[in-house]
Amino acid sequence: MFKTITGTTSLLGECPVWCEKTNRLFWTDIQGCELCALNLESGDIHRRPLPEPLGSFALTADKDTLLMGLASCLGYYSLTTGHFTKITDTPGVAGTRINDGRCDRMGNFVFSTMSAGEPVQPVGRFHRVNATTLETETLALPDVAIPNSICFSPDGATMYYADSLQGCIFCCDYPSLENQRVFTKINGPGAPDGSCIDAEGFLWNAEWGGRRVVRYTDDGNIDCVIESPCVQTTCPVFAGPNYATLYCTSARTGLDKPAVSDGALIKTAAVISAGMPEVRFAGLMAR
């Protein structure tokens, strides 16, 4: 059973990332244009205002520097000074913004872009920042409407990704991008949002509108379901000692009568498997 963490409410909480070096769990409030952080030892919550929506981000070898995917560009963000150093503009067609993202097992940042307006158009793409050259390439994957669920198998040989609008999580061989296939199709009222991989190689997915987080076996079958107090769960992550606690972000945007838990960070220690350390971006400034 999930427990709501008081004081962590966001309009659109996403992309939770655990930093074991600082004992902080970071996440973004996309609509609130904030980077949020919870210190698991003290319980302190810190919010940093940003000039535009932050779709996703990654840790680097420098505990005080994040690789940020803002709506219009990617760059390095200093947690010490708040200074942002731009690397490149957001790729893709005009009118898109950066959305979900995560580092692959080699330390490259794989991220998505999607339509920034309403109604959402199927112009979303998946991209990768090469950690060695800092060059960005667009991956040879089909266009989607709402790209989510970017994560990688423990050995890095499989990439998972989703189109929330289609209600499907896909996967492919990585980094070749061959053997593109449906991993699982969501049954029920929810849509696949963010995902993470545990130490056994099983995928945990948060369902937007489904009030639950689902664990899938590596062949796409449901292994277990944890009900959520939030209508719109957005992305799970393992954090804390031994990566034994499952946290999940959520959203309250679009709800007519949101409950106290909607938009909050939630957690449960009743999980089957522990998680894995987050891969850090191996970029030139990550030192």
C-alpha positions, 0 to 999 in steps of 0.5 A: 500500500502506498503512503502519501508524503506530505508537502510534496504536491505538484501539478504534474510530477514526473521523472523521479530520480534518486541520488545516492550521493546526496540522499535526495530524491529529485523530481520535476513539476512540469507544469509548475516549472520547478525542480523538486527534491526530498531529503530522505534523511531529514524530510526537508523538501526543496523547490527550485523555480525554472524558467520553463518546463523541465521534461526530464533530467539525469544525474552526472558524476558531479553530484552538484550538476544535472543534465536537464531537458528543458522545454526548449533546450538541453544543458547542464544545471548547477544545483549550487548556483542555479546556473544553466549551461546550454548544450543544444536546442530541442530537436524535432519539429516546431511546437514540441517540447522535451518529455520523458528521458533516462540514461542508457547503460552506457551513460548516453541520455535518451529522451523524447519530444512531444507536441507542446499544444492541445490537442496533442499531435502524433509528432513525438520522437525519441532522441539520444545525446551522445555522452562523448560528443554531446551531439544529438541524434533522432532514433529510428523509432516510429512517431508517437503522440505522448512518449513515455516509459523510457528505460533499459534492461539490466544488461542494456540490450533492450530499450522500453518506450511507450505511447500513452495515447496508444495504450502500449509499451513497446520494446526493441533491441538496443542500441541497434533498435531492431526487433521493434515490438509490443511489450504489453498493452494496458488493459483497463482505464489507465494509460502507460506513463513512466517506467523503471526497471528493478534488479530482476529485470522486471518493468514497473509502470505507473498508469495515468488514470489507472490508480495503480503501479504494475510490475511486468515480467520480462515477457510482458505479463503482469506480475503484481499490481499495487493500488495507488491513492492517486488517480494519475500516477506518473513514474516509479523509482526505487530509492533509499538504502539498498534501493528497497523503497518504491516511490512514485510521482503523480499529477493533479492537473486536469482533475475536477476534484483532486484529493489530497494525495493527487499530485503528491509523491507516494511510497511503499516498502512492500515491494518484491524486488529491489531497484538498481542505481540510476545510470549517470550521464557520462558527458564531457562536463560530468566529472 
